[in-house]
């Protein structure tokens, strides 16, 4: 091979290495939800003097984000309502039944987030849609990251907490209106790991 061609090839390789140094952060970071370290709680008022909580231990999903453009996010959370548990067997059965989650026909509750507005270094609001019982409604999820997502590299684990409040009637859960409150506070606790 001529000396000139070798020199040109070497310069091209050097330019590529300088443009993309080892260990550089990719433009899009991809994570998955660690199902073993994730869960969702739904808390609702009860008899006007207390509250009851349903726990959803089976959660999966994915997150992609860009540190260079933090307004862009793709957050997908799938919650298996068939696995929910409550304070007692009767309540658990009722919540899974046709008056509430109707798990025989709608086993999965989904949240899909499309836009992130940061409110602090580790806090923000994710705008998206919640689907339950076949009904989809817009929802804003207030999120807290364990590290500033703008500094994420895609190689670390990140703890993520998300909260929102919905009206259960919006999703066709209208039973026991004199006993069970309308507003339901949803708390998502998850661990994001590199995909």
Secondary structure as a PSIPRED ss2 file (coil, helix, strand):
# PSIPRED VFORMAT (PSIPRED V4.0)

   1 X C   1.000  0.000  0.000
   2 X C   1.000  0.000  0.000
   3 X H   0.000  1.000  0.000
   4 X H   0.000  1.000  0.000
   5 X H   0.000  1.000  0.000
   6 X H   0.000  1.000  0.000
   7 X H   0.000  1.000  0.000
   8 X H   0.000  1.000  0.000
   9 X H   0.000  1.000  0.000
  10 X H   0.000  1.000  0.000
  11 X H   0.000  1.000  0.000
  12 X H   0.000  1.000  0.000
  13 X H   0.000  1.000  0.000
  14 X H   0.000  1.000  0.000
  15 X H   0.000  1.000  0.000
  16 X H   0.000  1.000  0.000
  17 X H   0.000  1.000  0.000
  18 X H   0.000  1.000  0.000
  19 X H   0.000  1.000  0.000
  20 X C   1.000  0.000  0.000
  21 X C   1.000  0.000  0.000
  22 X C   1.000  0.000  0.000
  23 X C   1.000  0.000  0.000
  24 X C   1.000  0.000  0.000
  25 X C   1.000  0.000  0.000
  26 X C   1.000  0.000  0.000
  27 X C   1.000  0.000  0.000
  28 X C   1.000  0.000  0.000
  29 X E   0.000  0.000  1.000
  30 X E   0.000  0.000  1.000
  31 X E   0.000  0.000  1.000
  32 X E   0.000  0.000  1.000
  33 X E   0.000  0.000  1.000
  34 X C   1.000  0.000  0.000
  35 X H   0.000  1.000  0.000
  36 X H   0.000  1.000  0.000
  37 X H   0.000  1.000  0.000
  38 X C   1.000  0.000  0.000
  39 X E   0.000  0.000  1.000
  40 X E   0.000  0.000  1.000
  41 X E   0.000  0.000  1.000
  42 X E   0.000  0.000  1.000
  43 X E   0.000  0.000  1.000
  44 X E   0.000  0.000  1.000
  45 X E   0.000  0.000  1.000
  46 X E   0.000  0.000  1.000
  47 X C   1.000  0.000  0.000
  48 X C   1.000  0.000  0.000
  49 X C   1.000  0.000  0.000
  50 X E   0.000  0.000  1.000
  51 X E   0.000  0.000  1.000
  52 X E   0.000  0.000  1.000
  53 X E   0.000  0.000  1.000
  54 X E   0.000  0.000  1.000
  55 X E   0.000  0.000  1.000
  56 X E   0.000  0.000  1.000
  57 X C   1.000  0.000  0.000
  58 X C   1.000  0.000  0.000
  59 X E   0.000  0.000  1.000
  60 X E   0.000  0.000  1.000
  61 X E   0.000  0.000  1.000
  62 X E   0.000  0.000  1.000
  63 X E   0.000  0.000  1.000
  64 X E   0.000  0.000  1.000
  65 X E   0.000  0.000  1.000
  66 X C   1.000  0.000  0.000
  67 X C   1.000  0.000  0.000
  68 X C   1.000  0.000  0.000
  69 X C   1.000  0.000  0.000
  70 X C   1.000  0.000  0.000
  71 X C   1.000  0.000  0.000
  72 X E   0.000  0.000  1.000
  73 X E   0.000  0.000  1.000
  74 X E   0.000  0.000  1.000
  75 X E   0.000  0.000  1.000
  76 X E   0.000  0.000  1.000
  77 X E   0.000  0.000  1.000
  78 X E   0.000  0.000  1.000
  79 X E   0.000  0.000  1.000
  80 X E   0.000  0.000  1.000
  81 X H   0.000  1.000  0.000
  82 X H   0.000  1.000  0.000
  83 X H   0.000  1.000  0.000
  84 X C   1.000  0.000  0.000
  85 X E   0.000  0.000  1.000
  86 X C   1.000  0.000  0.000
  87 X C   1.000  0.000  0.000
  88 X C   1.000  0.000  0.000
  89 X H   0.000  1.000  0.000
  90 X H   0.000  1.000  0.000
  91 X H   0.000  1.000  0.000
  92 X H   0.000  1.000  0.000
  93 X H   0.000  1.000  0.000
  94 X H   0.000  1.000  0.000
  95 X H   0.000  1.000  0.000
  96 X H   0.000  1.000  0.000
  97 X C   1.000  0.000  0.000
  98 X C   1.000  0.000  0.000
  99 X C   1.000  0.000  0.000
 100 X C   1.000  0.000  0.000
 101 X C   1.000  0.000  0.000
 102 X C   1.000  0.000  0.000
 103 X C   1.000  0.000  0.000
 104 X C   1.000  0.000  0.000
 105 X C   1.000  0.000  0.000
 106 X C   1.000  0.000  0.000
 107 X C   1.000  0.000  0.000
 108 X E   0.000  0.000  1.000
 109 X E   0.000  0.000  1.000
 110 X E   0.000  0.000  1.000
 111 X E   0.000  0.000  1.000
 112 X E   0.000  0.000  1.000
 113 X E   0.000  0.000  1.000
 114 X E   0.000  0.000  1.000
 115 X E   0.000  0.000  1.000
 116 X E   0.000  0.000  1.000
 117 X E   0.000  0.000  1.000
 118 X E   0.000  0.000  1.000
 119 X C   1.000  0.000  0.000
 120 X C   1.000  0.000  0.000
 121 X C   1.000  0.000  0.000
 122 X C   1.000  0.000  0.000
 123 X E   0.000  0.000  1.000
 124 X E   0.000  0.000  1.000
 125 X E   0.000  0.000  1.000
 126 X E   0.000  0.000  1.000
 127 X E   0.000  0.000  1.000
 128 X E   0.000  0.000  1.000
 129 X E   0.000  0.000  1.000
 130 X E   0.000  0.000  1.000
 131 X E   0.000  0.000  1.000
 132 X E   0.000  0.000  1.000
 133 X C   1.000  0.000  0.000
 134 X C   1.000  0.000  0.000
 135 X E   0.000  0.000  1.000
 136 X E   0.000  0.000  1.000
 137 X E   0.000  0.000  1.000
 138 X E   0.000  0.000  1.000
 139 X E   0.000  0.000  1.000
 140 X E   0.000  0.000  1.000
 141 X E   0.000  0.000  1.000
 142 X E   0.000  0.000  1.000
 143 X E   0.000  0.000  1.000
 144 X E   0.000  0.000  1.000
 145 X E   0.000  0.000  1.000
 146 X C   1.000  0.000  0.000
 147 X C   1.000  0.000  0.000
 148 X C   1.000  0.000  0.000
 149 X H   0.000  1.000  0.000
 150 X H   0.000  1.000  0.000
 151 X H   0.000  1.000  0.000
 152 X C   1.000  0.000  0.000
 153 X C   1.000  0.000  0.000
 154 X C   1.000  0.000  0.000
 155 X C   1.000  0.000  0.000
 156 X C   1.000  0.000  0.000
 157 X C   1.000  0.000  0.000
 158 X E   0.000  0.000  1.000
 159 X E   0.000  0.000  1.000
 160 X E   0.000  0.000  1.000
 161 X E   0.000  0.000  1.000
 162 X E   0.000  0.000  1.000
 163 X E   0.000  0.000  1.000
 164 X E   0.000  0.000  1.000
 165 X E   0.000  0.000  1.000
 166 X E   0.000  0.000  1.000
 167 X E   0.000  0.000  1.000
 168 X H   0.000  1.000  0.000
 169 X H   0.000  1.000  0.000
 170 X H   0.000  1.000  0.000
 171 X H   0.000  1.000  0.000
 172 X C   1.000  0.000  0.000
 173 X C   1.000  0.000  0.000
 174 X C   1.000  0.000  0.000
 175 X C   1.000  0.000  0.000
 176 X C   1.000  0.000  0.000
 177 X C   1.000  0.000  0.000
 178 X C   1.000  0.000  0.000
 179 X C   1.000  0.000  0.000
 180 X E   0.000  0.000  1.000
 181 X E   0.000  0.000  1.000
 182 X E   0.000  0.000  1.000
 183 X E   0.000  0.000  1.000
 184 X E   0.000  0.000  1.000
 185 X E   0.000  0.000  1.000
 186 X E   0.000  0.000  1.000
 187 X E   0.000  0.000  1.000
 188 X E   0.000  0.000  1.000
 189 X E   0.000  0.000  1.000
 190 X E   0.000  0.000  1.000
 191 X E   0.000  0.000  1.000
 192 X E   0.000  0.000  1.000
 193 X E   0.000  0.000  1.000
 194 X E   0.000  0.000  1.000
 195 X C   1.000  0.000  0.000
